[in-house]
Amino acid sequence: MSDRNQDPAPDVLFEAVLKPHRSLSPRGFGLLLMFIASTCFIGGLLFWSMGYWPIAVFFALDIVAIQFAFRMNYHSGRAMEIVTMTQQSLTVRRVAPDGRLQDFAFNPYWARFEVNRHPEWGVMRMALTSHGKALAIGDFLGPDDRDSFAKAFQEALKAARGMPEVHGVA
């Protein structure tokens, strides 16, 4: 069956996928864990040979604790936000680390984009507000990533509203 009678999909003016930054790759994590495990193993053997066997147990617990902390960090790194804007709609889709989805919809004409800046650290917080409600976005991004997103998003929001672009104003 043909879909010729349906309206074409609206033109996407802006789309961004925001993901938390992880400085250590999975391969790097494996290498780091191997280094820590070998260091703890050698230290544990040393203390075991001197008769201080309980210390070897604590070295093993250190390895387990470090691995658990990194696994939790990588699990939280699966979160993302997908921001999509057309002339008629502005949507933010949040994907939780466990895969749960939350969708938020705004009208680009009514939505305000609030950016809190610190003189030394740059963009500290970004939020979309409309009709008395606020939605923080990009909380997991670093200041530089927030700054580049804020500039691009503000330009797209102006374009969606049909406003002329103002260069150099953020």
C-alpha positions in Angstrom: 0.0 0.0 0.0 1.3 3.4 -0.9 1.8 6.3 1.6 1.5 9.0 -1.1 -1.4 10.8 0.5 0.4 11.3 3.8 2.2 14.6 4.6 6.0 14.4 4.2 8.0 14.2 7.4 8.9 17.7 8.7 12.4 19.0 8.0 14.6 18.5 11.0 16.2 21.8 11.9 18.4 20.5 14.7 19.2 17.1 16.1 21.8 16.2 18.8 22.5 13.0 20.7 24.0 13.9 24.1 26.0 11.2 25.8 28.2 11.3 28.9 31.9 11.3 28.2 33.9 8.3 29.4 37.6 9.0 29.4 38.6 5.3 29.6 37.7 2.9 26.8 36.7 -0.6 27.7 40.1 -1.8 26.5 41.8 0.8 28.7 39.7 -0.4 31.6 40.8 -4.0 31.0 44.5 -2.9 31.0 44.0 -0.8 34.1 42.3 -3.6 35.9 45.0 -6.0 34.9 47.7 -3.6 36.2 45.8 -3.1 39.5 45.2 -6.8 39.9 48.8 -7.7 39.3 50.0 -5.0 41.7 47.5 -6.2 44.4 48.5 -9.8 43.8 52.2 -9.1 44.2 51.6 -7.0 47.3 49.3 -9.7 48.7 51.9 -12.4 48.1 54.5 -10.2 49.8 52.3 -9.7 52.9 51.2 -13.4 52.9 54.8 -14.5 52.9 55.5 -12.3 55.9 52.6 -13.9 57.8 50.1 -11.1 57.4 47.6 -13.1 55.4 44.6 -10.9 56.2 46.1 -8.0 54.3 46.0 -10.2 51.1 42.3 -10.6 51.6 42.0 -6.8 51.6 44.0 -6.6 48.4 41.5 -8.9 46.8 38.6 -6.8 48.1 40.2 -3.7 46.6 40.2 -5.4 43.1 36.5 -6.3 43.5 35.6 -2.8 44.7 37.5 -1.0 41.8 35.9 -3.3 39.2 32.4 -2.7 40.7 33.0 1.1 40.7 34.1 1.1 37.0 31.2 -1.2 36.0 28.7 1.2 37.6 30.4 4.1 35.8 30.2 2.4 32.4 26.6 1.4 33.1 25.6 5.1 33.8 27.5 6.0 30.6 24.7 4.3 28.6 22.4 7.2 29.3 21.7 9.7 26.6 19.4 12.5 25.5 18.2 13.0 21.9 17.1 16.5 21.1 15.2 17.0 17.9 13.7 20.2 16.6 11.4 20.9 13.6 9.5 24.0 12.8 6.5 22.7 14.7 8.0 20.6 17.6 10.9 20.3 20.0 11.3 16.9 21.6 13.8 15.6 24.2 14.0 11.8 24.5 15.8 10.6 27.5 17.2 7.1 27.5 18.1 5.8 31.0 21.1 3.5 31.5 18.6 0.6 31.9 16.9 1.5 28.5 13.8 3.2 29.9 12.6 6.0 27.7 11.1 9.4 28.6 9.8 11.8 26.0 9.3 15.5 26.5 7.6 17.7 23.9 7.7 21.5 23.6 6.5 24.0 21.1 9.6 25.8 19.8 7.8 29.1 19.7 7.0 28.9 23.4 10.0 27.2 24.8 12.8 29.2 26.4 16.3 28.0 26.6 18.0 29.0 29.8 21.7 28.8 30.2 23.5 29.5 33.5 27.1 30.6 32.9 30.0 31.0 35.3 32.7 33.4 34.2 35.5 30.9 34.8 33.9 27.5 34.2 31.6 28.3 31.4 28.1 26.8 31.0 27.0 25.2 34.3 23.4 24.4 33.6 21.0 24.3 30.6 17.2 24.0 30.8 14.2 24.2 28.5 11.3 26.0 30.1 7.7 26.4 29.0 4.4 27.2 30.7 6.0 27.2 34.2 7.8 23.8 33.8 11.5 23.3 33.4 13.5 20.4 32.0 17.3 20.3 32.6 19.2 18.9 29.7 22.8 17.9 29.3 23.6 17.7 33.0 26.1 14.9 32.4 28.1 17.0 29.8 31.3 18.9 30.5 31.4 22.7 30.3 32.9 22.7 26.9 30.3 20.3 25.5 27.6 22.3 27.1 28.9 25.5 25.6 29.0 24.1 22.0 25.6 22.5 22.4 24.1 25.8 23.8 25.4 27.8 20.9 24.2 25.4 18.2 20.8 24.9 19.9 20.2 28.7 20.3 20.9 29.2 16.6 18.5 26.4 15.7 15.8 27.7 18.1 16.0 31.1 16.4 15.7 29.5 13.0 12.7 27.5 14.1 11.0 30.7 15.2 11.9 32.4 12.0 14.2 35.0 13.7 17.3 36.3 11.9 20.5 34.8 13.3 22.6 37.0 15.5 26.2 36.1 15.4 28.4 36.5 18.5 25.5 36.5 20.9 25.0 33.4 23.1 
